[in-house]
């Protein structure tokens, strides 16, 4: 793994990790009143496109980071729809 890829993986890990507190809070409280449904719909779709882009340019860090983000953002989106 090159140093450039390592930087990409670390940046992606930290970016994805930034979603974890929101996921945990949403899970514990079942409260999503302050979360924008429209924003998370667009965010999930854009994250899917980032994964496709990562695949097309053969970038492991882009695919891995956005894959993790997609899982957490989708969880928040589902909770938003379920618990309005």
Buried (B, 14 or more C-beta within 10 A) or exposed (E): EEEEEEEBBEEBBEEBEEBEEBBEEBEEEEEBEEBEEEEBBEBBEBBBEBBEEBEEEEBBBBBBBBBBBBEBBBBBBBBBEEEE
